[in-house]
Amino acid sequence: MADPNTNTSLRVRIKNIKSGRYLSIENPPDNWKNYDASLAINDWSGIEILSSPQVWTILRYRADDYILINQFSGNLASIRGRSTDNGATAMQFFGQLQVASEKFQEWTFRKLQNGNYLIGNVNSGKYIGPHDRSTAPNTFLVQWEDQKGEDSYQEWVFDEI
């Protein structure tokens, strides 16, 4: 398992602990290039790595903040509407980072004692996980306050590619 906090650039699959599924762009495949498509969890598709919507490049953007770039679309993981609310949807969006205050596209990776990570949005301070703690394929992701004490739906591991 890779540690995203120790690299300035890393290509990964990001696996949700509770579901065993990977961070992806929501299906159907026609949706994968849409700049406002929701992020979801899905089984590993086996698509060629260089064109997979389940492969992400993590780049250090600031000292402890990172951006997540989808390998298929080139869009960035973001929070819809720049929301700071619990339940706001995670999505992909074209890069807005030229504006210093656009932290809705910046992320932190908080390592837990069990070796898993919480993926936190810098703008909201909240963590992403599948909606309603679902383990079903194509479940979209939402942000919520830290709920790691309740179950592992917000926990992730990073498989370097």
Wavefront OBJ file of the C-alpha trace (Angstrom):
o trace
v 0.000 0.000 0.000
v 1.242 3.452 -0.896
v 1.426 6.431 1.458
v 0.126 9.477 -0.434
v 1.699 11.863 2.081
v 5.271 10.848 1.218
v 5.244 11.609 -2.496
v 4.980 14.717 -4.621
v 3.384 12.656 -7.406
v 1.788 9.214 -7.228
v -0.467 7.194 -9.579
v -2.916 5.014 -7.653
v -6.130 3.053 -7.392
v -7.997 4.184 -4.270
v -9.904 1.385 -2.541
v -12.772 1.894 -0.092
v -12.329 -0.376 2.934
v -15.979 -1.085 3.730
v -17.087 -1.878 0.169
v -13.849 -3.191 -1.327
v -14.642 -1.039 -4.371
v -12.548 1.670 -6.038
v -12.927 5.427 -6.315
v -14.218 6.040 -9.827
v -16.332 8.293 -11.977
v -19.996 7.358 -11.801
v -21.260 5.073 -14.604
v -22.324 4.894 -17.412
v -19.075 5.264 -19.391
v -20.641 8.045 -21.497
v -20.527 10.084 -18.279
v -16.798 9.699 -17.636
v -15.728 12.780 -19.602
v -18.409 15.071 -18.167
v -16.727 17.731 -16.080
v -19.517 17.589 -13.482
v -19.903 13.795 -13.156
v -20.248 12.479 -9.614
v -17.551 10.319 -8.069
v -18.614 6.820 -7.054
v -17.326 3.430 -5.919
v -17.140 0.573 -8.408
v -15.536 -2.829 -8.822
v -12.148 -2.795 -10.523
v -13.002 -2.646 -14.216
v -9.788 -4.028 -15.614
v -9.702 -1.250 -18.210
v -6.242 -0.349 -19.492
v -4.600 1.640 -16.717
v -3.806 4.662 -18.879
v -7.473 5.082 -19.806
v -9.164 3.979 -16.584
v -11.649 6.171 -14.704
v -10.464 4.342 -11.562
v -6.861 5.522 -11.713
v -5.857 8.786 -10.070
v -2.717 10.865 -10.014
v -2.061 12.507 -6.679
v 0.010 15.685 -6.904
v 1.247 17.755 -3.991
v -0.202 21.243 -4.466
v 0.726 22.981 -1.207
v 2.721 21.815 1.824
v 0.144 19.248 3.023
v -2.565 19.645 0.379
v -2.946 17.557 -2.751
v -5.016 17.403 -5.911
v -6.512 14.203 -7.353
v -6.487 14.059 -11.162
v -8.556 11.390 -12.888
v -6.474 9.418 -15.402
v -9.348 9.063 -17.894
v -10.842 12.561 -17.922
v -8.015 14.763 -16.656
v -10.512 16.450 -14.315
v -9.963 17.039 -10.613
v -11.787 15.487 -7.670
v -13.913 18.277 -6.176
v -16.947 18.975 -4.003
v -20.088 20.027 -5.882
v -20.910 23.708 -5.510
v -17.876 24.292 -3.257
v -20.162 23.157 -0.443
v -19.070 22.776 3.147
v -22.277 20.925 4.085
v -22.540 17.338 5.292
v -23.904 15.238 2.431
v -22.486 17.358 -0.403
v -21.555 15.229 -3.416
v -17.997 14.584 -4.541
v -17.564 15.105 -8.274
v -14.984 15.752 -10.941
v -14.549 19.263 -12.250
v -12.086 21.025 -14.502
v -9.182 22.685 -12.709
v -9.904 25.894 -10.818
v -6.615 25.982 -8.931
v -5.292 29.172 -10.493
v -7.458 31.000 -7.942
v -5.773 30.613 -4.555
v -9.064 30.437 -2.650
v -10.431 27.430 -4.627
v -9.770 24.817 -1.945
v -12.783 22.678 -2.921
v -10.356 20.820 -5.224
v -7.661 20.311 -2.595
v -7.388 17.235 -0.377
v -5.559 15.913 2.658
v -4.855 12.295 3.567
v -5.153 11.539 7.275
v -3.454 8.294 8.208
v -5.223 6.249 10.873
v -3.589 3.892 13.388
v -4.878 0.891 11.406
v -2.938 2.067 8.324
v -6.011 3.244 6.398
v -6.652 6.871 5.376
v -9.414 9.435 5.510
v -9.590 11.637 2.401
v -10.450 15.151 3.551
v -11.562 18.129 1.535
v -9.513 21.216 2.452
v -12.403 23.641 1.901
v -14.924 21.836 4.111
v -12.694 19.884 6.483
v -14.975 16.875 5.881
v -14.203 13.360 4.624
v -15.571 11.473 1.630
v -17.328 8.117 1.681
v -20.158 6.291 -0.117
v -23.638 7.822 0.289
v -25.633 6.178 3.113
v -22.587 3.984 3.870
v -23.639 1.831 0.928
v -21.376 -0.895 -0.434
v -23.335 -1.197 -3.712
v -21.595 -0.562 -7.033
v -21.941 2.907 -8.531
v -22.858 4.497 -5.192
v -21.949 8.174 -5.351
v -19.652 9.756 -2.757
v -20.525 12.439 -0.241
v -18.564 14.381 2.339
v -19.305 14.135 6.059
v -17.697 14.903 9.387
v -15.283 12.266 10.723
v -17.320 9.125 11.429
v -14.522 6.555 11.624
v -15.728 5.503 15.084
v -18.970 4.158 13.592
v -17.652 2.015 10.709
v -15.049 2.029 7.930
v -17.096 3.651 5.141
v -14.812 6.727 5.089
v -11.593 4.675 5.133
v -9.431 4.159 2.039
v -6.148 2.574 0.986
v -3.948 3.549 -1.947
v -2.583 0.912 -4.361
v 0.325 2.333 -6.337
v 0.266 1.580 -10.048
l 1 2 3 4 5 6 7 8 9 10 11 12 13 14 15 16 17 18 19 20 21 22 23 24 25 26 27 28 29 30 31 32 33 34 35 36 37 38 39 40 41 42 43 44 45 46 47 48 49 50 51 52 53 54 55 56 57 58 59 60 61 62 63 64 65 66 67 68 69 70 71 72 73 74 75 76 77 78 79 80 81 82 83 84 85 86 87 88 89 90 91 92 93 94 95 96 97 98 99 100 101 102 103 104 105 106 107 108 109 110 111 112 113 114 115 116 117 118 119 120 121 122 123 124 125 126 127 128 129 130 131 132 133 134 135 136 137 138 139 140 141 142 143 144 145 146 147 148 149 150 151 152 153 154 155 156 157 158 159 160 161
